[in-house]
Amino acid sequence: MPLPSTIPRDTALDLLKWLALLSMLLDHLRYVWPSLYWLYVPGRLAFPLFCLVIAANLRRQAPGQPLPLRYLGWLLGFALLSEWPYRLLVPAPQVLNILPTLALGLLLAQALERPRNDQRWLAPGALSLALLAHPWLMFGAAGVLLPAAFARALDQPRRAWPWPVLLCLLANYWAPLYADALEGDGFALAVVFSCALAPLVGIGLLRAPGRWPVAPVGRWAYGFYPGHFLALAALREGLG
């Protein structure tokens, strides 16, 4: 999701946002056409790329900068606005939409990467809330830790890159699927491979030299999240 600020735009960051939005949309097409269940595989790119965007945005801030309340406000506001459209498309969801997880991830990453004496409560508070809310958070507590892991991997790419990979695998853990992967099931293996590869692809694109010829992603991306739920739910209703 975009960071509201006056910092010059990074086209590599825009590319990550486009890829995250596209993979999310592809993933959710399964709820309109169940035969497209295989889109779950590229859909595993979306969440880690959104987490990487958060980490990259925080890393571009000046040291000691206070908590980006506007950024947090956009995430929390659209978390509330998106819950009904999310439940309209997804049948019997057991977790909240993705934005509460990203909001907690932002808080934790900010506290760990930009510590301030007046915000010493932020890291233990965010982590405690993530652990308490784990059953209701999409991607759970591991997903909350992922932006902070990405921030560390961007600072120490040679030593810290395994952490985002591990957390991405944990965030997507589902016992039957991983058991199928151990037995050699092709679809399950593709899912696990996609989860492991997503952080590496994202970091590689962000650190690649040169400029990417992509259009900017602005605040409209927040509205795209509930909007695409509503559009897909309406399409499914029309087809039914």
C-alpha positions in Angstrom: 0.0 0.0 0.0 1.3 3.5 -0.7 2.9 5.7 1.9 1.4 9.2 1.9 4.4 11.5 2.0 6.5 13.9 0.0 9.4 11.4 -0.5 10.3 11.1 -4.2 8.7 8.2 -5.9 10.6 5.0 -6.4 9.5 3.2 -9.6 10.8 -0.2 -8.3 8.4 0.3 -5.4 5.6 1.0 -7.8 6.4 -2.2 -9.7 6.1 -4.2 -6.4 2.7 -2.5 -5.7 1.4 -3.4 -9.2 2.6 -7.0 -8.9 1.0 -7.3 -5.4 -2.3 -5.9 -6.7 -2.3 -8.1 -9.8 -1.5 -11.3 -7.8 -4.2 -10.5 -5.3 -6.8 -10.0 -8.0 -5.7 -13.2 -9.8 -6.0 -15.1 -6.5 -9.5 -13.9 -5.8 -10.8 -14.9 -9.2 -11.1 -18.3 -7.7 -14.2 -17.1 -5.8 -15.9 -16.4 -9.1 -14.6 -19.3 -11.1 -13.7 -22.2 -8.8 -12.1 -24.1 -11.7 -9.3 -21.4 -11.5 -8.2 -22.8 -8.1 -4.6 -23.0 -9.4 -4.5 -19.2 -9.3 -3.9 -19.7 -5.6 -0.2 -20.3 -6.5 0.6 -16.9 -8.0 -1.7 -15.4 -5.4 0.9 -16.3 -2.7 3.0 -13.4 -4.0 0.5 -10.7 -2.9 0.9 -10.6 0.9 4.7 -10.8 1.0 4.9 -8.0 -1.6 2.6 -5.8 0.4 4.7 -6.4 3.5 7.9 -5.6 1.5 6.3 -2.3 0.4 5.7 -1.4 4.0 9.3 -2.2 4.9 10.7 -0.3 2.0 8.5 2.8 2.8 9.7 2.8 6.4 13.3 2.4 5.3 13.0 5.6 3.1 12.0 7.7 6.1 14.6 9.8 8.0 16.0 8.2 11.1 14.0 9.1 14.3 10.9 10.0 12.3 7.8 9.5 14.4 5.1 6.9 13.7 3.5 7.5 10.3 0.0 8.1 11.7 -1.5 9.0 8.3 -0.2 5.7 6.8 -1.6 3.8 9.8 -4.9 5.7 9.5 -5.4 4.7 5.9 -4.7 1.1 6.7 -7.1 1.0 9.7 -9.8 3.0 7.9 -9.9 0.8 4.9 -9.7 -2.3 7.1 -13.1 -1.3 8.5 -14.5 -0.4 5.1 -13.2 -3.6 3.5 -14.6 -6.1 6.0 -18.1 -6.3 4.6 -17.0 -6.5 0.9 -14.5 -9.1 1.9 -17.2 -11.3 3.6 -19.5 -10.7 0.6 -17.0 -12.4 -1.7 -15.3 -15.0 0.6 -17.7 -17.7 1.8 -17.7 -18.2 5.6 -14.3 -16.5 6.3 -12.6 -17.5 9.5 -10.2 -14.5 9.7 -10.4 -10.7 9.1 -9.3 -9.1 5.8 -5.6 -8.5 5.2 -5.4 -4.9 6.3 -5.4 -5.4 10.1 -2.4 -7.7 9.7 -0.6 -5.1 7.6 -1.5 -2.3 10.2 0.0 -4.4 13.0 3.0 -5.2 10.8 3.5 -1.5 10.2 3.5 -0.8 13.9 5.9 -3.5 14.8 8.3 -2.7 11.9 8.3 1.0 12.8 9.0 0.2 16.5 11.9 -2.1 15.6 13.5 -0.2 12.7 12.8 3.4 13.9 12.9 3.1 17.8 12.0 6.2 19.8 12.1 6.7 23.5 8.5 7.9 23.5 7.3 4.8 21.6 9.0 2.1 23.6 5.7 0.5 24.3 5.0 0.1 20.5 6.9 -3.1 19.8 5.7 -5.2 22.8 2.2 -3.8 22.4 2.0 -4.7 18.7 3.5 -8.1 19.2 1.2 -8.9 22.1 -1.8 -7.9 20.2 -0.7 -10.0 17.2 -0.3 -13.0 19.4 -3.7 -12.5 21.1 -5.4 -11.9 17.8 -3.5 -14.6 15.9 -6.6 -16.8 15.3 -8.5 -14.0 13.6 -5.6 -12.4 11.7 -5.1 -13.3 8.0 -1.6 -14.9 7.9 -1.5 -14.8 11.8 1.3 -13.5 14.0 3.9 -14.6 11.4 2.4 -12.2 8.9 2.6 -9.4 11.4 6.4 -10.1 11.8 7.0 -10.2 8.1 7.4 -6.4 7.4 10.0 -6.1 10.2 11.8 -9.2 8.7 11.8 -7.5 5.3 13.2 -4.3 6.8 16.0 -6.2 8.4 16.7 -8.1 5.1 16.9 -4.8 3.2 19.5 -3.6 5.7 21.4 -6.9 5.8 20.7 -8.7 2.5 23.4 -11.3 2.8 22.5 -12.4 6.4 18.9 -11.7 7.0 17.2 -12.8 3.8 16.2 -16.3 5.3 13.8 -14.7 7.8 11.3 -13.3 5.3 11.3 -16.7 3.6 10.7 -18.6 6.8 8.0 -16.3 8.0 6.3 -16.4 4.6 6.2 -20.2 4.8 4.9 -20.0 8.4 2.3 -17.4 7.5 0.9 -19.6 4.7 1.1 -22.8 6.8 -1.8 -25.2 6.4 -1.2 -28.7 7.7 -3.0 -30.6 5.0 -1.4 -28.7 2.2 2.1 -29.0 3.6 1.5 -32.7 4.2 0.5 -33.1 0.5 3.7 -31.2 -0.4 5.8 -33.7 1.6 4.1 -36.5 -0.4 5.1 -34.9 -3.7 1.7 -33.5 -4.7 2.4 -31.1 -7.6 -0.1 -28.4 -6.7 1.0 -28.3 -3.0 4.7 -28.2 -4.0 3.9 -25.2 -6.3 2.2 -23.4 -3.5 5.1 -23.9 -1.1 7.6 -22.9 -3.8 5.7 -19.8 -4.5 5.6 -18.8 -0.8 9.4 -19.4 -0.5 10.2 -17.6 -3.7 8.0 -14.5 -3.2 10.3 -12.7 -0.7 13.3 -13.3 -2.8 11.6 -12.1 -6.0 10.4 -8.9 -4.2 13.8 -8.1 -2.7 15.5 -8.8 -6.0 13.2 -6.4 -7.9 13.5 -3.7 -5.3 17.3 -3.8 -5.3 17.7 -4.2 -9.1 19.6 -1.4 -10.8 17.9 1.0 -13.2 14.4 2.4 -13.4 11.2 0.5 -14.1 8.8 2.1 -16.7 5.6 1.7 -14.7 2.8 4.0 -13.8 2.6 5.3 -10.2 0.4 3.6 -7.6 -1.3 6.2 -5.5 -3.9 6.3 -2.7 -6.5 4.8 -5.1 -4.9 1.4 -4.2 -6.7 1.5 -0.8 -10.0 1.8 -2.6 -9.1 -0.9 -5.0 -9.0 -3.4 -2.1 -12.7 -3.2 -1.1 -13.7 -2.3 -4.7 -12.4 -5.4 -6.2 -14.2 -7.5 -3.7 -17.5 -5.8 -4.6 -16.8 -6.1 -8.3 -16.0 -9.8 -8.1 -19.0 -10.5 -5.9 -21.3 -8.7 -8.4 -19.7 -10.6 -11.3 -20.3 -13.9 -9.5 -23.9 -12.9 -8.8 -24.4 -12.0 -12.4 -23.0 -15.2 -13.7 -25.1 -17.2 -11.2 
